Amino acid sequence: MSEVLTTRMEREIIEHALGIRVVGGKKTKGGYRNYFIAGGADIDICRELVAKGLMIEGRSSPIAPDPCFAVTDAGKKEVQP
């Protein structure tokens, strides 16, 4: 595991934000999206990732009032095989 990504949940959030999934035991390439609308405990985890420079926090909207996060280039490097 990366020294920057200290928990499984951090890695899973970044992978989910990028659309990376496990199919047939292998990770898909992902990259077709770059956003994660966080709720509950995920908000704190995402804000920790922001502090590490792996995500940025965008604005919420009336349609999606929960905070929205995007993965930075540094975050993408952390989950690449």
Order of alpha helices (4+ residues) and beta strands (2+ residues): alpha-beta-beta-beta-alpha-beta-beta-alpha
